[in-house]
Amino acid sequence: MAPPGSSPSHRAVEAVWRIESAKIVAVVARMLGDVGLAEELAQDALVEALKRWPCSGIPDNPAAWLTTAAKRNAIDLLRREKRLERKREELGREIGDRGQPTMSDFDAALGGGDDLLSLMFICCHPVLSRESHVALTLRLVGGLTTEEIARAFLVPEATIAQRIVRAKRTLAEAHAPFALPSAGELDARLASVLEVIYLIFNEGYSATEGEDWMRPSLCEEALRIGRVLEGLAPKEAEVHGLVALMEIQASRIGARLGPGGEPILLLKQERARWDQLLIRRGLAALDRAERLGGALGSYALQAAIAACHARARSAEETDWARIASLYEALQERARSPVVELNRAVAVGMAYGPALGLDIVDGLVDERSLDGYHLLAGVRGDFLEKLGRFEEARAEFTRAAELTRNGRERELLRARAEACGRPP
C-alpha cells in the first residue's frame, strides 16, 4: 500500500484497492483456481498502478484498469505455463457449435457474477480453522493489510501472516475448487460465512482484550462485507438477519463511549446519539428477513431483540418481556448457556432481579462458562439490585479479574468499589 502522505495518485490507488481488491482477486482466482496466486497477481497490478499512474494520470475507471491489469497478468502466466490452450479447449467444449472461442469469450466466461460470493465461501472453506477463516476473509474480502488485521486482533503481525500463508497453502493442497458449494453444502458453508462475519463484528463491538472497549473499524469492515453478501444472496433470510443485527448494533457505537473512552452501558446511553439512519437500515433488513420466512432464524431473532431497544424512546420504555420471549425462542433454536445468560438479564429486567438471579445461579456450574467474566458481572448486577452488596462486590471483583479488556476491567472495579459504599 502507498505510504501516508504520498501523492494523490498513490492515495487514489489505495482507495480503489480497498474497495475493489476483493472483486479483482475473485476474478483472477476464477481464472487460475488458486486464491493465493490470484492475490499475488492482483498485487502485481497494484504495484504497476503505483508506478504508472503518477506519470500517466489516474484513469477514468481505476477499478477497471486494475482488473484488466490483473487479468492480463493471469493470462500471461497461463501462457507461460502452457495452460491457456487447455483452458481454451475446455471452453470450446462448453461453447459447442458456436465455433472456435475468442479471447472475449474466454474473458466473459471468467467474469461470472458469482466471483465475489465464491471468494467469500472459499475463505470459509471447511479445511481451514476459524482463525484462518477470519484472517483470510479480512485479507481477501475486506482488503485489510496483514498489519491492520494483527493490530485489530492484538496479535503479532507474523502470526497473522503465517495464518494467511498457511490457509492459502491448505486450500491449494486440498485442491479446493473456486466455485460456489453444491446445494447440499450451501447451508452449512453459508452458516460458516455468516459466523465469521459476525465474529469480526463482535470483536469490534466488544473487544475481548486490550485497552480499547471497541474497535469500530472492525465493525465497519464486517458490516461492509455483510452488505456485499446481502446483495449477492438476496433470497437468504439469515443474511438479511445478520445485516439487520449489525446495522442496529452499529447505530449505538457513537453513544457507547464517554469523553475519556470509558464504556457507557446500554441503559445509560443517550439515545439521541444513536444513528437513526443505521436503525432504519437495520429495521428494513429485518423486514426483508421476516418476509422471506426467516423470522425464527438465529440472527433475525437477535436483530428483533436489538430492534426492541432501537424502538424504545427511553430505557424505561424498553419491552423487556418481549425481549425475554425472543431470547426463549433463540434458546429453543440454538441452545447456548450464553443465550440463557442473556435471557436471565431480560427476565430480571422484566420481572425482577430475584427471578433473573435464579436463572443465573443455574448457570454457575456450567463448564463452558468457566472463566466467563460476564457471568460474574451479571450475577453481581442482580445481587447489587437485591441489596446484597458484599456478595455483589465479590462478583464484580471476580469479573474484573477475568476480563482481558482494560476498559471493562476499570468499569467492573468501579462497580465493585461502589458496592463497598452502598446508599
Secondary structure, 3 states (H helix, E strand, C coil): CCCCCCCHHHHHHHHHHHHHHHHHHHHHHHHHCCHHHHHHHHHHHHHHHHHHHHHHCCCCCHHHHHHHHHHHHHHHHHHHCCCHHHHHHHHHHHHHHHCCCCHHHHHHHHCCCCHHHHHHHHHCCCCCCHHHHHHHHHHHHCCCCHHHHHHHHCCCHHHHHHHHHHHHHHHHHCCCCCCCCCHHHHHHHHHHHHHHHHHHHHHHHCCCEECCCCCHHHHHHHHHHHHHHHHHCCCCHHHHHHHHHHHHHHCCHHHCECCCCCECCHHHCCHHHCCHHHHHHHHHHHHHHHHCCCCCCHHHHHHHHHHHHHHCCCHHHCCHHHHHHHHHHHHHHCCCHHHHHHHHHHHHHHHCHHHHHHHHHCCCCCHHHCCCHHHHHHHHHHHHHCCCHHHHHHHHHHHHHHCEEHHHHHHHHHHHHHHCCCC
